[in-house]
Amino acid sequence: MNPITLIGISIIFFYSITQMLKFYGVGEDVYGVYILFYIFIIISILILPNDYPKT
């Protein structure tokens, strides 16, 4: 997946999830750790290599 596409989809996804949780009255202290974990996973996907050279 193209990195720009992954970043764009992630921003839209996280924004919509946080808006839904705010609507239902869930505090940021409850879901903040989970959002940070998923952001860490996305950053890892973007930084780490997707394929390794064949030797």
mmCIF file of the N, C-alpha and C atoms, coordinates in Angstrom:
data_MODEL
# 
_entry.id   MODEL 
# 
loop_
_atom_site.group_PDB 
_atom_site.id 
_atom_site.type_symbol 
_atom_site.label_atom_id 
_atom_site.label_alt_id 
_atom_site.label_comp_id 
_atom_site.label_asym_id 
_atom_site.label_entity_id 
_atom_site.label_seq_id 
_atom_site.pdbx_PDB_ins_code 
_atom_site.Cartn_x 
_atom_site.Cartn_y 
_atom_site.Cartn_z 
_atom_site.occupancy 
_atom_site.B_iso_or_equiv 
_atom_site.pdbx_formal_charge 
_atom_site.auth_seq_id 
_atom_site.auth_comp_id 
_atom_site.auth_asym_id 
_atom_site.auth_atom_id 
_atom_site.pdbx_PDB_model_num 
ATOM 1   N N  . MET A 1 1  ? 0.849   -1.173  0.000  1.00 0.00 ? 1  MET A N  1 
ATOM 2   C CA . MET A 1 1  ? 0.000   0.000   0.000  1.00 0.00 ? 1  MET A CA 1 
ATOM 3   C C  . MET A 1 1  ? 0.897   1.239   0.000  1.00 0.00 ? 1  MET A C  1 
ATOM 4   N N  . ASN A 1 2  ? 0.506   2.205   -0.765 1.00 0.00 ? 2  ASN A N  1 
ATOM 5   C CA . ASN A 1 2  ? 1.235   3.459   -0.859 1.00 0.00 ? 2  ASN A CA 1 
ATOM 6   C C  . ASN A 1 2  ? 1.230   4.161   0.508  1.00 0.00 ? 2  ASN A C  1 
ATOM 7   N N  . PRO A 1 3  ? 2.377   4.671   0.955  1.00 0.00 ? 3  PRO A N  1 
ATOM 8   C CA . PRO A 1 3  ? 2.424   5.317   2.278  1.00 0.00 ? 3  PRO A CA 1 
ATOM 9   C C  . PRO A 1 3  ? 1.464   6.500   2.415  1.00 0.00 ? 3  PRO A C  1 
ATOM 10  N N  . ILE A 1 4  ? 1.303   7.275   1.358  1.00 0.00 ? 4  ILE A N  1 
ATOM 11  C CA . ILE A 1 4  ? 0.392   8.421   1.439  1.00 0.00 ? 4  ILE A CA 1 
ATOM 12  C C  . ILE A 1 4  ? -1.043  7.945   1.613  1.00 0.00 ? 4  ILE A C  1 
ATOM 13  N N  . THR A 1 5  ? -1.406  6.864   0.933  1.00 0.00 ? 5  THR A N  1 
ATOM 14  C CA . THR A 1 5  ? -2.743  6.301   1.076  1.00 0.00 ? 5  THR A CA 1 
ATOM 15  C C  . THR A 1 5  ? -2.962  5.787   2.491  1.00 0.00 ? 5  THR A C  1 
ATOM 16  N N  . LEU A 1 6  ? -1.970  5.101   3.029  1.00 0.00 ? 6  LEU A N  1 
ATOM 17  C CA . LEU A 1 6  ? -2.082  4.571   4.391  1.00 0.00 ? 6  LEU A CA 1 
ATOM 18  C C  . LEU A 1 6  ? -2.234  5.695   5.408  1.00 0.00 ? 6  LEU A C  1 
ATOM 19  N N  . ILE A 1 7  ? -1.484  6.757   5.246  1.00 0.00 ? 7  ILE A N  1 
ATOM 20  C CA . ILE A 1 7  ? -1.585  7.894   6.167  1.00 0.00 ? 7  ILE A CA 1 
ATOM 21  C C  . ILE A 1 7  ? -2.958  8.550   6.058  1.00 0.00 ? 7  ILE A C  1 
ATOM 22  N N  . GLY A 1 8  ? -3.438  8.743   4.839  1.00 0.00 ? 8  GLY A N  1 
ATOM 23  C CA . GLY A 1 8  ? -4.747  9.371   4.643  1.00 0.00 ? 8  GLY A CA 1 
ATOM 24  C C  . GLY A 1 8  ? -5.886  8.556   5.213  1.00 0.00 ? 8  GLY A C  1 
ATOM 25  N N  . ILE A 1 9  ? -5.876  7.255   4.946  1.00 0.00 ? 9  ILE A N  1 
ATOM 26  C CA . ILE A 1 9  ? -6.929  6.386   5.477  1.00 0.00 ? 9  ILE A CA 1 
ATOM 27  C C  . ILE A 1 9  ? -6.862  6.343   6.999  1.00 0.00 ? 9  ILE A C  1 
ATOM 28  N N  . SER A 1 10 ? -5.656  6.328   7.545  1.00 0.00 ? 10 SER A N  1 
ATOM 29  C CA . SER A 1 10 ? -5.502  6.292   9.001  1.00 0.00 ? 10 SER A CA 1 
ATOM 30  C C  . SER A 1 10 ? -6.043  7.559   9.653  1.00 0.00 ? 10 SER A C  1 
ATOM 31  N N  . ILE A 1 11 ? -5.766  8.706   9.049  1.00 0.00 ? 11 ILE A N  1 
ATOM 32  C CA . ILE A 1 11 ? -6.268  9.964   9.612  1.00 0.00 ? 11 ILE A CA 1 
ATOM 33  C C  . ILE A 1 11 ? -7.788  9.985   9.609  1.00 0.00 ? 11 ILE A C  1 
ATOM 34  N N  . ILE A 1 12 ? -8.385  9.592   8.492  1.00 0.00 ? 12 ILE A N  1 
ATOM 35  C CA . ILE A 1 12 ? -9.851  9.568   8.407  1.00 0.00 ? 12 ILE A CA 1 
ATOM 36  C C  . ILE A 1 12 ? -10.433 8.568   9.396  1.00 0.00 ? 12 ILE A C  1 
ATOM 37  N N  . PHE A 1 13 ? -9.817  7.386   9.504  1.00 0.00 ? 13 PHE A N  1 
ATOM 38  C CA . PHE A 1 13 ? -10.307 6.350   10.410 1.00 0.00 ? 13 PHE A CA 1 
ATOM 39  C C  . PHE A 1 13 ? -10.237 6.806   11.865 1.00 0.00 ? 13 PHE A C  1 
ATOM 40  N N  . PHE A 1 14 ? -9.086  7.329   12.280 1.00 0.00 ? 14 PHE A N  1 
ATOM 41  C CA . PHE A 1 14 ? -8.935  7.744   13.671 1.00 0.00 ? 14 PHE A CA 1 
ATOM 42  C C  . PHE A 1 14 ? -9.821  8.932   14.009 1.00 0.00 ? 14 PHE A C  1 
ATOM 43  N N  . TYR A 1 15 ? -9.986  9.853   13.077 1.00 0.00 ? 15 TYR A N  1 
ATOM 44  C CA . TYR A 1 15 ? -10.866 10.993  13.326 1.00 0.00 ? 15 TYR A CA 1 
ATOM 45  C C  . TYR A 1 15 ? -12.311 10.535  13.511 1.00 0.00 ? 15 TYR A C  1 
ATOM 46  N N  . SER A 1 16 ? -12.770 9.638   12.649 1.00 0.00 ? 16 SER A N  1 
ATOM 47  C CA . SER A 1 16 ? -14.158 9.178   12.763 1.00 0.00 ? 16 SER A CA 1 
ATOM 48  C C  . SER A 1 16 ? -14.373 8.351   14.025 1.00 0.00 ? 16 SER A C  1 
ATOM 49  N N  . ILE A 1 17 ? -13.404 7.524   14.382 1.00 0.00 ? 17 ILE A N  1 
ATOM 50  C CA . ILE A 1 17 ? -13.529 6.728   15.610 1.00 0.00 ? 17 ILE A CA 1 
ATOM 51  C C  . ILE A 1 17 ? -13.582 7.636   16.835 1.00 0.00 ? 17 ILE A C  1 
ATOM 52  N N  . THR A 1 18 ? -12.704 8.635   16.896 1.00 0.00 ? 18 THR A N  1 
ATOM 53  C CA . THR A 1 18 ? -12.712 9.523   18.063 1.00 0.00 ? 18 THR A CA 1 
ATOM 54  C C  . THR A 1 18 ? -13.997 10.336  18.137 1.00 0.00 ? 18 THR A C  1 
ATOM 55  N N  . GLN A 1 19 ? -14.543 10.746  17.001 1.00 0.00 ? 19 GLN A N  1 
ATOM 56  C CA . GLN A 1 19 ? -15.800 11.495  17.021 1.00 0.00 ? 19 GLN A CA 1 
ATOM 57  C C  . GLN A 1 19 ? -16.957 10.620  17.496 1.00 0.00 ? 19 GLN A C  1 
ATOM 58  N N  . MET A 1 20 ? -16.980 9.360   17.075 1.00 0.00 ? 20 MET A N  1 
ATOM 59  C CA . MET A 1 20 ? -18.039 8.451   17.540 1.00 0.00 ? 20 MET A CA 1 
ATOM 60  C C  . MET A 1 20 ? -17.924 8.196   19.037 1.00 0.00 ? 20 MET A C  1 
ATOM 61  N N  . LEU A 1 21 ? -16.698 8.010   19.518 1.00 0.00 ? 21 LEU A N  1 
ATOM 62  C CA . LEU A 1 21 ? -16.518 7.758   20.943 1.00 0.00 ? 21 LEU A CA 1 
ATOM 63  C C  . LEU A 1 21 ? -16.873 8.984   21.775 1.00 0.00 ? 21 LEU A C  1 
ATOM 64  N N  . LYS A 1 22 ? -16.551 10.172  21.287 1.00 0.00 ? 22 LYS A N  1 
ATOM 65  C CA . LYS A 1 22 ? -16.952 11.394  21.993 1.00 0.00 ? 22 LYS A CA 1 
ATOM 66  C C  . LYS A 1 22 ? -18.468 11.529  22.029 1.00 0.00 ? 22 LYS A C  1 
ATOM 67  N N  . PHE A 1 23 ? -19.129 11.149  20.943 1.00 0.00 ? 23 PHE A N  1 
ATOM 68  C CA . PHE A 1 23 ? -20.586 11.230  20.887 1.00 0.00 ? 23 PHE A CA 1 
ATOM 69  C C  . PHE A 1 23 ? -21.227 10.323  21.933 1.00 0.00 ? 23 PHE A C  1 
ATOM 70  N N  . TYR A 1 24 ? -20.656 9.144   22.122 1.00 0.00 ? 24 TYR A N  1 
ATOM 71  C CA . TYR A 1 24 ? -21.209 8.215   23.099 1.00 0.00 ? 24 TYR A CA 1 
ATOM 72  C C  . TYR A 1 24 ? -20.708 8.472   24.513 1.00 0.00 ? 24 TYR A C  1 
ATOM 73  N N  . GLY A 1 25 ? -19.901 9.500   24.708 1.00 0.00 ? 25 GLY A N  1 
ATOM 74  C CA . GLY A 1 25 ? -19.483 9.884   26.046 1.00 0.00 ? 25 GLY A CA 1 
ATOM 75  C C  . GLY A 1 25 ? -18.278 9.142   26.583 1.00 0.00 ? 25 GLY A C  1 
ATOM 76  N N  . VAL A 1 26 ? -17.529 8.499   25.717 1.00 0.00 ? 26 VAL A N  1 
ATOM 77  C CA . VAL A 1 26 ? -16.324 7.799   26.154 1.00 0.00 ? 26 VAL A CA 1 
ATOM 78  C C  . VAL A 1 26 ? -15.191 8.814   26.219 1.00 0.00 ? 26 VAL A C  1 
ATOM 79  N N  . GLY A 1 27 ? -14.508 8.853   27.342 1.00 0.00 ? 27 GLY A N  1 
ATOM 80  C CA . GLY A 1 27 ? -13.450 9.835   27.539 1.00 0.00 ? 27 GLY A CA 1 
ATOM 81  C C  . GLY A 1 27 ? -12.165 9.480   26.817 1.00 0.00 ? 27 GLY A C  1 
ATOM 82  N N  . GLU A 1 28 ? -11.354 10.509  26.570 1.00 0.00 ? 28 GLU A N  1 
ATOM 83  C CA . GLU A 1 28 ? -10.078 10.291  25.898 1.00 0.00 ? 28 GLU A CA 1 
ATOM 84  C C  . GLU A 1 28 ? -9.122  9.461   26.739 1.00 0.00 ? 28 GLU A C  1 
ATOM 85  N N  . ASP A 1 29 ? -9.280  9.503   28.045 1.00 0.00 ? 29 ASP A N  1 
ATOM 86  C CA . ASP A 1 29 ? -8.412  8.702   28.901 1.00 0.00 ? 29 ASP A CA 1 
ATOM 87  C C  . ASP A 1 29 ? -8.676  7.214   28.745 1.00 0.00 ? 29 ASP A C  1 
ATOM 88  N N  . VAL A 1 30 ? -9.840  6.854   28.230 1.00 0.00 ? 30 VAL A N  1 
ATOM 89  C CA . VAL A 1 30 ? -10.183 5.443   28.047 1.00 0.00 ? 30 VAL A CA 1 
ATOM 90  C C  . VAL A 1 30 ? -9.593  4.906   26.748 1.00 0.00 ? 30 VAL A C  1 
ATOM 91  N N  . TYR A 1 31 ? -9.764  5.629   25.648 1.00 0.00 ? 31 TYR A N  1 
ATOM 92  C CA . TYR A 1 31 ? -9.337  5.100   24.353 1.00 0.00 ? 31 TYR A CA 1 
ATOM 93  C C  . TYR A 1 31 ? -8.004  5.666   23.878 1.00 0.00 ? 31 TYR A C  1 
ATOM 94  N N  . GLY A 1 32 ? -7.415  6.582   24.601 1.00 0.00 ? 32 GLY A N  1 
ATOM 95  C CA . GLY A 1 32 ? -6.171  7.213   24.166 1.00 0.00 ? 32 GLY A CA 1 
ATOM 96  C C  . GLY A 1 32 ? -5.014  6.247   24.012 1.00 0.00 ? 32 GLY A C  1 
ATOM 97  N N  . VAL A 1 33 ? -4.889  5.310   24.934 1.00 0.00 ? 33 VAL A N  1 
ATOM 98  C CA . VAL A 1 33 ? -3.792  4.345   24.875 1.00 0.00 ? 33 VAL A CA 1 
ATOM 99  C C  . VAL A 1 33 ? -3.936  3.449   23.651 1.00 0.00 ? 33 VAL A C  1 
ATOM 100 N N  . TYR A 1 34 ? -5.154  3.053   23.330 1.00 0.00 ? 34 TYR A N  1 
ATOM 101 C CA . TYR A 1 34 ? -5.376  2.193   22.171 1.00 0.00 ? 34 TYR A CA 1 
ATOM 102 C C  . TYR A 1 34 ? -5.065  2.927   20.869 1.00 0.00 ? 34 TYR A C  1 
ATOM 103 N N  . ILE A 1 35 ? -5.439  4.191   20.794 1.00 0.00 ? 35 ILE A N  1 
ATOM 104 C CA . ILE A 1 35 ? -5.146  4.991   19.601 1.00 0.00 ? 35 ILE A CA 1 
ATOM 105 C C  . ILE A 1 35 ? -3.632  5.133   19.432 1.00 0.00 ? 35 ILE A C  1 
ATOM 106 N N  . LEU A 1 36 ? -2.922  5.386   20.520 1.00 0.00 ? 36 LEU A N  1 
ATOM 107 C CA . LEU A 1 36 ? -1.466  5.489   20.439 1.00 0.00 ? 36 LEU A CA 1 
ATOM 108 C C  . LEU A 1 36 ? -0.831  4.181   19.990 1.00 0.00 ? 36 LEU A C  1 
ATOM 109 N N  . PHE A 1 37 ? -1.378  3.057   20.428 1.00 0.00 ? 37 PHE A N  1 
ATOM 110 C CA . PHE A 1 37 ? -0.852  1.757   20.008 1.00 0.00 ? 37 PHE A CA 1 
ATOM 111 C C  . PHE A 1 37 ? -1.026  1.559   18.509 1.00 0.00 ? 37 PHE A C  1 
ATOM 112 N N  . TYR A 1 38 ? -2.199  1.897   17.981 1.00 0.00 ? 38 TYR A N  1 
ATOM 113 C CA . TYR A 1 38 ? -2.426  1.741   16.548 1.00 0.00 ? 38 TYR A CA 1 
ATOM 114 C C  . TYR A 1 38 ? -1.583  2.722   15.740 1.00 0.00 ? 38 TYR A C  1 
ATOM 115 N N  . ILE A 1 39 ? -1.345  3.914   16.255 1.00 0.00 ? 39 ILE A N  1 
ATOM 116 C CA . ILE A 1 39 ? -0.454  4.856   15.577 1.00 0.00 ? 39 ILE A CA 1 
ATOM 117 C C  . ILE A 1 39 ? 0.969   4.297   15.546 1.00 0.00 ? 39 ILE A C  1 
ATOM 118 N N  . PHE A 1 40 ? 1.392   3.658   16.630 1.00 0.00 ? 40 PHE A N  1 
ATOM 119 C CA . PHE A 1 40 ? 2.705   3.020   16.666 1.00 0.00 ? 40 PHE A CA 1 
ATOM 120 C C  . PHE A 1 40 ? 2.808   1.919   15.617 1.00 0.00 ? 40 PHE A C  1 
ATOM 121 N N  . ILE A 1 41 ? 1.761   1.129   15.456 1.00 0.00 ? 41 ILE A N  1 
ATOM 122 C CA . ILE A 1 41 ? 1.766   0.068   14.447 1.00 0.00 ? 41 ILE A CA 1 
ATOM 123 C C  . ILE A 1 41 ? 1.865   0.659   13.046 1.00 0.00 ? 41 ILE A C  1 
ATOM 124 N N  . ILE A 1 42 ? 1.121   1.720   12.770 1.00 0.00 ? 42 ILE A N  1 
ATOM 125 C CA . ILE A 1 42 ? 1.152   2.332   11.440 1.00 0.00 ? 42 ILE A CA 1 
ATOM 126 C C  . ILE A 1 42 ? 2.525   2.937   11.154 1.00 0.00 ? 42 ILE A C  1 
ATOM 127 N N  . ILE A 1 43 ? 3.122   3.579   12.146 1.00 0.00 ? 43 ILE A N  1 
ATOM 128 C CA . ILE A 1 43 ? 4.469   4.131   11.954 1.00 0.00 ? 43 ILE A CA 1 
ATOM 129 C C  . ILE A 1 43 ? 5.466   3.008   11.701 1.00 0.00 ? 43 ILE A C  1 
ATOM 130 N N  . SER A 1 44 ? 5.313   1.884   12.393 1.00 0.00 ? 44 SER A N  1 
ATOM 131 C CA . SER A 1 44 ? 6.193   0.743   12.169 1.00 0.00 ? 44 SER A CA 1 
ATOM 132 C C  . SER A 1 44 ? 6.038   0.193   10.760 1.00 0.00 ? 44 SER A C  1 
ATOM 133 N N  . ILE A 1 45 ? 4.813   0.145   10.258 1.00 0.00 ? 45 ILE A N  1 
ATOM 134 C CA . ILE A 1 45 ? 4.579   -0.335  8.893  1.00 0.00 ? 45 ILE A CA 1 
ATOM 135 C C  . ILE A 1 45 ? 5.258   0.587   7.889  1.00 0.00 ? 45 ILE A C  1 
ATOM 136 N N  . LEU A 1 46 ? 5.207   1.893   8.137  1.00 0.00 ? 46 LEU A N  1 
ATOM 137 C CA . LEU A 1 46 ? 5.799   2.845   7.199  1.00 0.00 ? 46 LEU A CA 1 
ATOM 138 C C  . LEU A 1 46 ? 7.326   2.842   7.247  1.00 0.00 ? 46 LEU A C  1 
ATOM 139 N N  . ILE A 1 47 ? 7.913   2.601   8.417  1.00 0.00 ? 47 ILE A N  1 
ATOM 140 C CA . ILE A 1 47 ? 9.364   2.707   8.564  1.00 0.00 ? 47 ILE A CA 1 
ATOM 141 C C  . ILE A 1 47 ? 10.077  1.396   8.240  1.00 0.00 ? 47 ILE A C  1 
ATOM 142 N N  . LEU A 1 48 ? 9.573   0.290   8.741  1.00 0.00 ? 48 LEU A N  1 
ATOM 143 C CA . LEU A 1 48 ? 10.260  -0.983  8.555  1.00 0.00 ? 48 LEU A CA 1 
ATOM 144 C C  . LEU A 1 48 ? 10.153  -1.448  7.104  1.00 0.00 ? 48 LEU A C  1 
ATOM 145 N N  . PRO A 1 49 ? 11.150  -2.197  6.623  1.00 0.00 ? 49 PRO A N  1 
ATOM 146 C CA . PRO A 1 49 ? 11.116  -2.636  5.221  1.00 0.00 ? 49 PRO A CA 1 
ATOM 147 C C  . PRO A 1 49 ? 10.015  -3.668  4.976  1.00 0.00 ? 49 PRO A C  1 
ATOM 148 N N  . ASN A 1 50 ? 9.436   -3.580  3.778  1.00 0.00 ? 50 ASN A N  1 
ATOM 149 C CA . ASN A 1 50 ? 8.377   -4.519  3.414  1.00 0.00 ? 50 ASN A CA 1 
ATOM 150 C C  . ASN A 1 50 ? 8.931   -5.781  2.774  1.00 0.00 ? 50 ASN A C  1 
ATOM 151 N N  . ASP A 1 51 ? 10.072  -5.668  2.138  1.00 0.00 ? 51 ASP A N  1 
ATOM 152 C CA . ASP A 1 51 ? 10.677  -6.839  1.508  1.00 0.00 ? 51 ASP A CA 1 
ATOM 153 C C  . ASP A 1 51 ? 12.180  -6.826  1.790  1.00 0.00 ? 51 ASP A C  1 
ATOM 154 N N  . TYR A 1 52 ? 12.745  -7.988  1.748  1.00 0.00 ? 52 TYR A N  1 
ATOM 155 C CA . TYR A 1 52 ? 14.160  -8.140  2.014  1.00 0.00 ? 52 TYR A CA 1 
ATOM 156 C C  . TYR A 1 52 ? 14.844  -8.601  0.735  1.00 0.00 ? 52 TYR A C  1 
ATOM 157 N N  . PRO A 1 53 ? 16.061  -8.128  0.483  1.00 0.00 ? 53 PRO A N  1 
ATOM 158 C CA . PRO A 1 53 ? 16.754  -8.562  -0.738 1.00 0.00 ? 53 PRO A CA 1 
ATOM 159 C C  . PRO A 1 53 ? 17.099  -10.043 -0.671 1.00 0.00 ? 53 PRO A C  1 
ATOM 160 N N  . LYS A 1 54 ? 16.952  -10.695 -1.804 1.00 0.00 ? 54 LYS A N  1 
ATOM 161 C CA . LYS A 1 54 ? 17.266  -12.127 -1.861 1.00 0.00 ? 54 LYS A CA 1 
ATOM 162 C C  . LYS A 1 54 ? 18.757  -12.294 -2.100 1.00 0.00 ? 54 LYS A C  1 
ATOM 163 N N  . THR A 1 55 ? 19.354  -13.169 -1.321 1.00 0.00 ? 55 THR A N  1 
ATOM 164 C CA . THR A 1 55 ? 20.794  -13.379 -1.461 1.00 0.00 ? 55 THR A CA 1 
ATOM 165 C C  . THR A 1 55 ? 21.095  -14.694 -2.099 1.00 0.00 ? 55 THR A C  1 
# 
